Amino acid sequence: MTKYKRLTGKQKAAILLITLGPDVSAQIYKHLNEEEIEKLSLEISSVKKVDSRQKEDTLEQFYQIALAQDYISQGGVGYAKTVLEKAFGKQEATNIINRLTSSLQVRPFEFARKAEPQQLLNFIQTEHPQTIALILSYLDSEQAGQILSDLPQEMQADIAKRIATMDSTSPEIISQVEQVLERNVATSLTEDYTQTGGIQAVVEVLNGVDRSTERTILDALEVQDPELSNEIKKRMFVFEDIVILDNRAIQKVIREVEDKDLQLSLKIASDEVKEIIFKNMSERMAETYKEDMKYMGPVRLKEVEDAQTSIVSVIRKLEETGEIVIARGGGDDIIV
């Protein structure tokens, strides 16, 4: 048994397929991709001998995980734990759930991600801002953005900042928050350490809010934490996002930026970006750009990235002054 515990997940999978036999294994293979089949086949081929104890343990563990997954589909992880504890005892139930969540990569608040934003808002709006930030950081960006938009304005910037500065959260805290939601909306429970939050998380959330909410939050963050606000703004729109601008906006950007910056920025740009930029130039200008880029020679990657950053800054300024519109998020971006 000690040796078995040291087996990797792939080794256990190989033993399971060997135990199930070629006919059943062939059916399982139909549900795997080529890479998974290749890795499993290699693992199976390297197995010298499987004793009866390993077979029994493998089948038992597989059965327990399948049973737990069935319970989860019926009533969430909390329900699965309750049933498994009655069947196998508290410690073994915990071990089964831990193996299951690890193998399936179950994330906290899985059920909440399937709930309506308004429903979640009703239950979390009176919670502490840190609790709200934790929950929002686990939701889909569009879902979290809608909730953030509907929260009181005086809370929005604070919660956005908490999401941006959030680091790893302990299982105990996650569990406590989930238990509160479980009592209200039957949310699923997990106990794994999960990396969440961070600047990218709040950027994704802000991408899901309406433009008015975004401006309110960023203006407030500019006062509270200028450095954080600037970092968020830089990530709100990246160079490759130029493809979402309309032709008029792209033409405006071309006129406003330095020729050298634009030529450098296109050095590593995607074909889609190049095509839309050249499409919005005169034929003569496009040919000149292509010729200049052809004879530009090697340049440092940092120079290209700096040029792209400079162009993104110009785009953000044009948007802030209302000269162009970056259409995404809420209804105030709709052009008619």
Salt bridges, closest charged atoms under 4 A:
GLU35 OE2 - LYS39 NZ 3.13
ASP57 OD2 - ARG53 NE 3.38
GLU92 OE2 - ARG99 NH2 3.67
GLU110 OE1 - ARG113 NH2 2.50
ASP158 OD2 - ARG162 NE 3.19
GLU191 OE2 - LYS81 NZ 2.95
GLU214 OE1 - ARG211 NE 3.33
GLU214 OE2 - ARG316 NH2 3.71
GLU214 OE1 - ARG328 NH2 2.61
GLU222 OE1 - LYS233 NZ 3.55
GLU231 OE1 - LYS234 NZ 3.52
GLU231 OE2 - ARG235 NE 3.08
GLU256 OE2 - LYS252 NZ 3.36
ASP306 OD2 - LYS302 NZ 2.98
GLU319 OE2 - ARG211 NH1 2.23
GLU319 OE1 - ARG316 NH1 3.31
GLU323 OE1 - LYS252 NZ 3.11
ASP333 OD2 - ARG211 NH2 2.97
